[in-house]
Amino acid sequence: MQNNNIPRMRTIEEAYNEIKSLDPNTAISKNFIRTLTVSGKIPVSKAGRKNLINMDILENYLCNECSINNDSGTIRPISTKIDYSNYRKAGVANV
C-alpha cells in the first residue's frame, strides 16, 4: 500500500534515473535537473550534504513547461529593426 501523504524525495541522480526508467529516450539530463534546482525553479530540501527533490513537483514542472512553452517551430517577430546603413557592402573598399 502506497501512502500518498509522504513526498517522493529523490537526489538529482535518483530523480534522473527514475525519469530515465519511465522514458529511456528522454532528453532530460542530470545537469538540466541540477540547473532547475540552482535557478530556484524547483525547490530542494537539504538532507546533510544532499539536495532532495520532490518528484511530484519536478514532474508537475516538466508537464506544465511542456504545455505552456510549446512555441518551438514557430516564427516570432523581432521587436527592433537593424540599421544596415553603417555596414560596408561586400567588395567595396573604404575610400
N, C-alpha and C positions, 0 to 999 in steps of 0.2 A: 504494500500500500504506500503510495507516494503522498507525502504531506506537502500541499501547495503553499503552506504558510512559510516554509523555510526557503529563503532565496538560494538559487543555484549559483554559488560563488565559485569562480574559477580564476586561476592565474592566466596571464596572457597566453602562455604556451598551451594550457589546458583548454582555454576558450578557442584558440586556433584549431587545436586537434578535434574538438567537438564539431566545429563548423566544417572542417575538412572531412570528417566522417559522415556528415549529413550530405555534403556536396563535394565529392572528390575532385571535381574540376573547378572549384571556386577560385576566383582571382583575388580573394581577400588574403592578405599576408599578416604575419605576426607584427611586422613593422607598421602596417595600417592600423591594427588594433592598438598598438602602443601609441601611435600618433593621436588616435581618438582620445586616449586617456590623458596624454600630456596636454592636449589642447583644451581639455575640460568638457568635451562633447559627451564623453561617457564618464560618469563618476567612478572613483575607485575607493575601496576600503583597504586600509593598511593592516596587515597582519604580520607584525615583525618587519622583515625586510621585503615581504611580498606585497604586491598590489593585486587585490582581488576585484574581479569584475562580476557584476550581477548579469548572468546570461540573458535573463528576460529583458533587461534594459538594453543590452547590446543588440539582441535580436529585434527588439522594437525599433531601435535607432536605424538599423540596417533596412528594415522593411519600410519605414517612413521616408528615409532618404531616397530610396529607390523610386517610390511613387511620387514624391514631391519634386525632385530634381531630375526628371526624366526628359531633359531637353537636348540630349545628345542627338546629333544628326540634323539639327535644325539650324537655320541661318538667323543670327541675331544681329540687329542693327548696331552700328558703331556710332557713338554719340558725338564724336568730334571728326572734323574734316582735316585732312592732311594738306598742308600747303607745300606744293612741289615747286614753287617759284624760285626757291633758293638752291635747288638741285641742278647740277650740270647735266646737260644732255650727253648721252653716250657718244664718244667720238669727237666732241667739240672741245677744243683746248681753251683754257682761260687766256684772254687777251688783255 
